[in-house]
Amino acid sequence: MSFKAPKKAAFKQFVILDADGVVAALSAIDGGQIDEILTRSAEERGGEGGGEINLGPAKGRGKRNKSRRVEEEIRRARTRHATAAKLLETLHESEAIGIVEGALDQSTADQVEAGMVLEFRAELRLHPLHQADQMLRSFVDVAPKLGEKKAAAELKPLLGLWSALVGTDEADARVLIEPFTSEPQDPRLLLPVPRGDFEVELEDILGQVTVIAQVERVLSLNDHHPTLRMLRGAPQTQFERDALEEGLPDMIDGLSEVGIPVSSDDVFIGGPALILRPICVYR
């Protein structure tokens, strides 16, 4: 048997996309490019019967309206993806993106500064606390179907407290994902992703992908990033940290019993580490 490898990777399936950020970035670089994409999308919409008047009987309009909604969603997705592809092309042409070949190790991280845009290959995994969050939510949903209605009812109030600490109870909740470019990954990479930026279901995001992200913060050895918060929207105080640390042993033991290994380093992530703002992720 023989195999002829492709010369380049042209196929892109976007799984995470900050659509507003992509439009803003491309507009700042070259507003004419985004205008061209949006104009083309508007022309397509206008040329597909957008101005027709329905004078016939109501029968069948429901199917037509549903079809138009589907077509409109496809058009919006195509516009988002075309904009992202054009931004990537522009970043590469202007050499405004740092391309990591192989592992994003400490020697590479030492050359990175906040604000830089990076491109690298990685395996995406859920942060352990967000693994626990997904597991608890799934159990509450499925337990009644398995005859465990009482257990689900007892867990539900605790899930509310847990969600508040992890931050998944908010309207603009972010899911904390960790990209791994090597095993172990050093420095640690953190990718907080707003749920609204998911182009597919969460389970379809995890795995080998190409990440395009902007460096939001570089954590040095003396820096820490808390993944649990009692009070959000304010700087963390020593009182809050002491309260969280007091409850850590019980939480760690409880999660280990259900097969999710968590350590204090997962709650208070210390440097060296990079906190990244996802622009787009594709495979």
KOLNU-627801 format. One record per residue (C-alpha): residue number from 1; residue in three letters; z, y, x. Coordinates in nm, 2 decimals, decimal comma. Each point is the difference from the previous one (the first is absolute). Example, Ala and Ser with C-alpha at 12.3 -4.5 7.8 and 13.67 -1.06 7.14 Angstrom:
<recs>
[rec 1 'Ala' [0,78 -0,45 1,23]]
[rec 2 'Ser' [-0,07 0,34 0,14]]
</recs>
This chain:
<recs>
[rec 1 'Met' [0,00 0,00 0,00]]
[rec 2 'Ser' [-0,06 0,36 0,11]]
[rec 3 'Phe' [0,15 0,33 -0,10]]
[rec 4 'Lys' [-0,14 0,35 0,04]]
[rec 5 'Ala' [0,28 0,25 -0,01]]
[rec 6 'Pro' [-0,05 0,34 -0,17]]
[rec 7 'Lys' [-0,08 0,29 0,23]]
[rec 8 'Lys' [0,23 0,24 -0,18]]
[rec 9 'Ala' [0,25 0,00 -0,29]]
[rec 10 'Ala' [-0,17 0,20 -0,28]]
[rec 11 'Phe' [0,18 -0,14 -0,30]]
[rec 12 'Lys' [0,31 0,20 -0,10]]
[rec 13 'Gln' [0,23 -0,10 -0,29]]
[rec 14 'Phe' [0,26 0,28 -0,04]]
[rec 15 'Val' [0,34 -0,13 -0,09]]
[rec 16 'Ile' [0,20 0,32 0,06]]
[rec 17 'Leu' [-0,15 0,35 -0,04]]
[rec 18 'Asp' [0,16 0,34 -0,01]]
[rec 19 'Ala' [-0,29 0,15 -0,21]]
[rec 20 'Asp' [0,14 0,36 -0,02]]
[rec 21 'Gly' [0,08 0,00 0,37]]
[rec 22 'Val' [-0,34 -0,13 0,09]]
[rec 23 'Val' [-0,17 0,28 -0,21]]
[rec 24 'Ala' [0,22 0,26 0,16]]
[rec 25 'Ala' [-0,06 -0,12 0,35]]
[rec 26 'Leu' [-0,38 -0,02 -0,04]]
[rec 27 'Ser' [-0,01 0,34 -0,17]]
[rec 28 'Ala' [0,19 0,15 0,29]]
[rec 29 'Ile' [-0,24 -0,15 0,25]]
[rec 30 'Asp' [-0,33 0,07 -0,19]]
[rec 31 'Gly' [0,02 0,11 -0,36]]
[rec 32 'Gly' [-0,37 -0,05 -0,04]]
[rec 33 'Gln' [0,03 -0,38 0,04]]
[rec 34 'Ile' [0,25 -0,04 -0,28]]
[rec 35 'Asp' [-0,20 0,24 -0,22]]
[rec 36 'Glu' [-0,30 -0,22 0,04]]
[rec 37 'Ile' [0,19 -0,31 -0,10]]
[rec 38 'Leu' [0,15 0,16 -0,31]]
[rec 39 'Thr' [-0,33 0,16 -0,10]]
[rec 40 'Arg' [-0,17 -0,34 0,02]]
[rec 41 'Ser' [0,27 -0,16 -0,21]]
[rec 42 'Ala' [-0,03 0,28 -0,26]]
[rec 43 'Glu' [-0,37 -0,04 -0,01]]
[rec 44 'Glu' [0,03 -0,38 -0,06]]
[rec 45 'Arg' [0,25 0,07 -0,28]]
[rec 46 'Gly' [-0,23 0,25 -0,17]]
[rec 47 'Gly' [-0,30 -0,23 0,03]]
[rec 48 'Glu' [0,16 -0,29 -0,19]]
[rec 49 'Gly' [0,01 0,12 -0,35]]
[rec 50 'Gly' [0,31 0,22 0,04]]
[rec 51 'Gly' [-0,13 0,26 -0,25]]
[rec 52 'Glu' [-0,12 -0,23 -0,27]]
[rec 53 'Ile' [0,14 0,04 -0,36]]
[rec 54 'Asn' [0,10 -0,30 -0,20]]
[rec 55 'Leu' [-0,14 0,04 -0,36]]
[rec 56 'Gly' [-0,02 -0,36 -0,09]]
[rec 57 'Pro' [0,27 -0,22 -0,16]]
[rec 58 'Ala' [0,33 -0,04 0,18]]
[rec 59 'Lys' [-0,05 -0,38 0,03]]
[rec 60 'Gly' [-0,06 -0,08 0,37]]
[rec 61 'Arg' [0,13 0,33 0,13]]
[rec 62 'Gly' [0,31 -0,16 0,13]]
[rec 63 'Lys' [-0,20 -0,23 0,23]]
[rec 64 'Arg' [-0,21 0,30 0,12]]
[rec 65 'Asn' [0,31 0,21 0,07]]
[rec 66 'Lys' [0,16 -0,29 0,19]]
[rec 67 'Ser' [-0,32 -0,04 0,20]]
[rec 68 'Arg' [-0,01 0,37 0,08]]
[rec 69 'Arg' [0,36 -0,01 0,11]]
[rec 70 'Val' [-0,08 -0,29 0,24]]
[rec 71 'Glu' [-0,31 0,19 0,13]]
[rec 72 'Glu' [0,21 0,31 0,06]]
[rec 73 'Glu' [0,26 -0,19 0,19]]
[rec 74 'Ile' [-0,26 -0,16 0,21]]
[rec 75 'Arg' [-0,16 0,34 0,07]]
[rec 76 'Arg' [0,34 0,14 0,10]]
[rec 77 'Ala' [0,07 -0,29 0,23]]
[rec 78 'Arg' [-0,35 0,04 0,16]]
[rec 79 'Thr' [0,07 0,37 0,05]]
[rec 80 'Arg' [0,34 -0,07 0,16]]
[rec 81 'His' [-0,14 -0,27 0,23]]
[rec 82 'Ala' [-0,31 0,21 0,10]]
[rec 83 'Thr' [0,23 0,29 0,09]]
[rec 84 'Ala' [0,22 -0,23 0,21]]
[rec 85 'Ala' [-0,30 -0,15 0,18]]
[rec 86 'Lys' [-0,14 0,34 0,07]]
[rec 87 'Leu' [0,34 0,12 0,14]]
[rec 88 'Leu' [0,02 -0,30 0,23]]
[rec 89 'Glu' [-0,36 0,06 0,12]]
[rec 90 'Thr' [0,08 0,37 0,07]]
[rec 91 'Leu' [0,33 -0,08 0,18]]
[rec 92 'His' [-0,18 -0,24 0,23]]
[rec 93 'Glu' [-0,30 0,24 0,06]]
[rec 94 'Ser' [0,24 0,29 0,09]]
[rec 95 'Glu' [0,22 -0,23 0,21]]
[rec 96 'Ala' [0,30 0,11 -0,20]]
[rec 97 'Ile' [0,15 -0,35 -0,04]]
[rec 98 'Gly' [0,19 -0,22 0,24]]
[rec 99 'Ile' [-0,14 -0,35 0,01]]
[rec 100 'Val' [0,25 -0,27 0,11]]
[rec 101 'Glu' [-0,17 -0,30 0,14]]
[rec 102 'Gly' [0,24 -0,30 -0,02]]
[rec 103 'Ala' [0,37 0,04 -0,04]]
[rec 104 'Leu' [0,16 0,34 -0,07]]
[rec 105 'Asp' [0,27 -0,06 0,27]]
[rec 106 'Gln' [0,24 0,24 0,16]]
[rec 107 'Ser' [-0,24 0,11 0,27]]
[rec 108 'Thr' [-0,24 0,12 -0,28]]
[rec 109 'Ala' [0,29 0,15 -0,21]]
[rec 110 'Asp' [0,10 0,21 0,30]]
[rec 111 'Gln' [-0,33 0,18 -0,02]]
[rec 112 'Val' [0,03 0,06 -0,38]]
[rec 113 'Glu' [0,12 0,33 -0,16]]
[rec 114 'Ala' [0,08 0,10 -0,35]]
[rec 115 'Gly' [-0,31 0,11 -0,19]]
[rec 116 'Met' [-0,24 -0,23 0,18]]
[rec 117 'Val' [-0,22 -0,23 -0,21]]
[rec 118 'Leu' [-0,02 -0,36 0,12]]
[rec 119 'Glu' [-0,22 -0,30 -0,08]]
[rec 120 'Phe' [0,13 -0,35 0,08]]
[rec 121 'Arg' [-0,02 -0,36 -0,12]]
[rec 122 'Ala' [0,33 -0,15 -0,14]]
[rec 123 'Glu' [0,15 -0,25 -0,22]]
[rec 124 'Leu' [0,19 0,17 -0,29]]
[rec 125 'Arg' [0,33 -0,14 -0,11]]
[rec 126 'Leu' [0,26 0,12 -0,24]]
[rec 127 'His' [0,31 0,15 0,15]]
[rec 128 'Pro' [0,29 -0,24 -0,07]]
[rec 129 'Leu' [0,18 0,23 -0,24]]
[rec 130 'His' [-0,32 0,04 -0,20]]
[rec 131 'Gln' [-0,05 -0,38 0,01]]
[rec 132 'Ala' [0,34 -0,03 -0,17]]
[rec 133 'Asp' [-0,10 0,27 -0,25]]
[rec 134 'Gln' [-0,32 -0,19 -0,10]]
[rec 135 'Met' [0,19 -0,32 -0,02]]
[rec 136 'Leu' [0,28 0,15 -0,23]]
[rec 137 'Arg' [-0,26 0,16 -0,23]]
[rec 138 'Ser' [-0,20 -0,32 -0,02]]
[rec 139 'Phe' [0,32 -0,20 -0,08]]
[rec 140 'Val' [0,10 0,23 -0,28]]
[rec 141 'Asp' [-0,34 -0,03 -0,16]]
[rec 142 'Val' [-0,05 -0,38 0,03]]
[rec 143 'Ala' [0,36 -0,13 -0,03]]
[rec 144 'Pro' [0,01 0,01 -0,39]]
[rec 145 'Lys' [-0,32 -0,21 0,00]]
[rec 146 'Leu' [0,18 -0,26 0,22]]
[rec 147 'Gly' [0,31 -0,02 -0,23]]
[rec 148 'Glu' [0,20 0,24 0,22]]
[rec 149 'Lys' [0,03 0,29 -0,25]]
[rec 150 'Lys' [0,37 0,05 0,07]]
[rec 151 'Ala' [-0,05 0,02 0,38]]
[rec 152 'Ala' [-0,28 0,26 -0,05]]
[rec 153 'Ala' [0,22 0,20 -0,24]]
[rec 154 'Glu' [0,29 0,00 0,26]]
[rec 155 'Leu' [-0,24 0,10 0,28]]
[rec 156 'Lys' [-0,17 0,29 -0,18]]
[rec 157 'Pro' [0,28 0,26 0,04]]
[rec 158 'Leu' [0,02 -0,09 0,37]]
[rec 159 'Leu' [-0,37 0,05 0,03]]
[rec 160 'Gly' [0,03 0,35 -0,12]]
[rec 161 'Leu' [0,25 0,08 0,27]]
[rec 162 'Trp' [-0,20 -0,18 0,26]]
[rec 163 'Ser' [-0,32 0,19 -0,10]]
[rec 164 'Ala' [0,18 0,33 0,04]]
[rec 165 'Leu' [0,11 -0,09 0,35]]
[rec 166 'Val' [-0,34 -0,13 0,11]]
[rec 167 'Gly' [-0,18 0,29 -0,18]]
[rec 168 'Thr' [-0,23 -0,22 -0,21]]
[rec 169 'Asp' [0,14 0,14 -0,33]]
[rec 170 'Glu' [-0,18 0,34 0,05]]
[rec 171 'Ala' [-0,33 0,10 -0,16]]
[rec 172 'Asp' [-0,15 0,06 0,34]]
[rec 173 'Ala' [0,16 -0,31 0,15]]
[rec 174 'Arg' [-0,12 -0,11 0,34]]
[rec 175 'Val' [-0,03 -0,36 0,12]]
[rec 176 'Leu' [0,11 -0,04 0,36]]
[rec 177 'Ile' [-0,26 -0,22 0,19]]
[rec 178 'Glu' [0,02 -0,09 0,37]]
[rec 179 'Pro' [-0,32 -0,04 0,20]]
[rec 180 'Phe' [0,01 -0,27 0,28]]
[rec 181 'Thr' [-0,25 0,03 0,28]]
[rec 182 'Ser' [0,19 -0,25 0,22]]
[rec 183 'Glu' [0,29 -0,25 -0,03]]
[rec 184 'Pro' [0,26 0,15 0,03]]
[rec 185 'Gln' [-0,12 0,35 -0,09]]
[rec 186 'Asp' [0,14 0,25 0,25]]
[rec 187 'Pro' [0,03 0,29 -0,08]]
[rec 188 'Arg' [0,07 -0,06 -0,37]]
[rec 189 'Leu' [-0,27 0,14 -0,24]]
[rec 190 'Leu' [0,10 0,13 -0,35]]
[rec 191 'Leu' [-0,26 0,07 -0,27]]
[rec 192 'Pro' [0,16 0,15 -0,32]]
[rec 193 'Val' [-0,27 -0,03 -0,26]]
[rec 194 'Pro' [0,01 0,18 -0,34]]
[rec 195 'Arg' [-0,07 -0,25 -0,28]]
[rec 196 'Gly' [-0,28 0,23 -0,13]]
[rec 197 'Asp' [-0,20 -0,06 0,32]]
[rec 198 'Phe' [-0,03 -0,37 -0,06]]
[rec 199 'Glu' [-0,36 -0,09 -0,07]]
[rec 200 'Val' [0,09 -0,37 -0,07]]
[rec 201 'Glu' [0,32 -0,20 -0,08]]
[rec 202 'Leu' [0,27 0,00 0,26]]
[rec 203 'Glu' [-0,05 -0,37 0,09]]
[rec 204 'Asp' [-0,37 0,08 0,08]]
[rec 205 'Ile' [0,10 0,27 0,24]]
[rec 206 'Leu' [0,20 -0,22 0,24]]
[rec 207 'Gly' [-0,18 -0,17 0,28]]
[rec 208 'Gln' [-0,25 0,10 0,27]]
[rec 209 'Val' [-0,14 0,35 -0,05]]
[rec 210 'Thr' [-0,13 0,31 0,18]]
[rec 211 'Val' [0,25 0,29 -0,04]]
[rec 212 'Ile' [-0,09 0,37 0,02]]
[rec 213 'Ala' [0,32 0,20 0,00]]
[rec 214 'Gln' [0,14 0,33 0,12]]
[rec 215 'Val' [0,31 0,00 0,21]]
[rec 216 'Glu' [0,27 0,16 -0,20]]
[rec 217 'Arg' [0,30 -0,04 0,23]]
[rec 218 'Val' [0,06 -0,15 0,34]]
[rec 219 'Leu' [0,35 -0,15 0,02]]
[rec 220 'Ser' [0,16 0,01 0,35]]
[rec 221 'Leu' [0,28 -0,23 0,12]]
[rec 222 'Asn' [0,27 0,22 -0,15]]
[rec 223 'Asp' [-0,17 0,05 -0,34]]
[rec 224 'His' [0,06 -0,20 -0,32]]
[rec 225 'His' [-0,19 -0,02 -0,33]]
[rec 226 'Pro' [0,21 -0,13 -0,30]]
[rec 227 'Thr' [-0,19 -0,23 -0,24]]
[rec 228 'Leu' [0,29 0,01 -0,25]]
[rec 229 'Arg' [0,13 0,33 -0,15]]
[rec 230 'Met' [0,27 0,08 -0,24]]
[rec 231 'Leu' [-0,11 0,36 -0,03]]
[rec 232 'Arg' [-0,37 0,08 0,03]]
[rec 233 'Gly' [-0,16 0,33 0,07]]
[rec 234 'Ala' [0,28 0,11 0,24]]
[rec 235 'Pro' [0,09 -0,07 0,36]]
[rec 236 'Gln' [0,21 -0,31 0,05]]
[rec 237 'Thr' [0,36 0,07 0,06]]
[rec 238 'Gln' [0,25 -0,21 0,20]]
[rec 239 'Phe' [0,19 -0,07 -0,32]]
[rec 240 'Glu' [-0,32 -0,15 -0,15]]
[rec 241 'Arg' [-0,06 -0,21 0,31]]
[rec 242 'Asp' [0,36 -0,12 0,01]]
[rec 243 'Ala' [-0,02 -0,10 -0,37]]
[rec 244 'Leu' [-0,32 -0,20 0,06]]
[rec 245 'Glu' [0,13 -0,17 0,31]]
[rec 246 'Glu' [0,31 -0,11 -0,18]]
[rec 247 'Gly' [-0,21 -0,19 -0,26]]
[rec 248 'Leu' [-0,25 -0,14 0,26]]
[rec 249 'Pro' [0,17 -0,33 0,08]]
[rec 250 'Asp' [0,01 -0,11 -0,37]]
[rec 251 'Met' [-0,36 0,10 -0,05]]
[rec 252 'Ile' [-0,12 -0,17 0,31]]
[rec 253 'Asp' [0,18 -0,32 -0,09]]
[rec 254 'Gly' [-0,13 0,01 -0,36]]
[rec 255 'Leu' [-0,36 0,05 0,10]]
[rec 256 'Ser' [0,02 -0,27 0,27]]
[rec 257 'Glu' [0,11 -0,25 -0,26]]
[rec 258 'Val' [-0,33 0,05 -0,19]]
[rec 259 'Gly' [-0,21 -0,03 0,32]]
[rec 260 'Ile' [-0,05 0,37 0,09]]
[rec 261 'Pro' [0,14 0,07 0,34]]
[rec 262 'Val' [0,12 0,36 0,03]]
[rec 263 'Ser' [0,19 0,17 0,28]]
[rec 264 'Ser' [0,16 0,34 0,04]]
[rec 265 'Asp' [-0,31 0,10 0,20]]
[rec 266 'Asp' [-0,20 -0,04 -0,32]]
[rec 267 'Val' [0,22 0,25 -0,17]]
[rec 268 'Phe' [0,04 0,25 0,28]]
[rec 269 'Ile' [-0,32 -0,03 0,19]]
[rec 270 'Gly' [0,04 0,13 0,36]]
[rec 271 'Gly' [-0,26 0,12 0,24]]
[rec 272 'Pro' [-0,23 -0,06 0,17]]
[rec 273 'Ala' [-0,20 0,00 -0,33]]
[rec 274 'Leu' [-0,29 0,17 -0,17]]
[rec 275 'Ile' [0,00 0,12 -0,36]]
[rec 276 'Leu' [-0,36 0,01 -0,12]]
[rec 277 'Arg' [-0,15 0,17 -0,30]]
[rec 278 'Pro' [-0,28 -0,23 -0,13]]
[rec 279 'Ile' [-0,34 0,17 -0,05]]
[rec 280 'Cys' [-0,19 -0,32 -0,08]]
[rec 281 'Val' [0,03 -0,37 0,06]]
[rec 282 'Tyr' [-0,29 -0,24 -0,03]]
[rec 283 'Arg' [-0,11 -0,35 0,09]]
</recs>
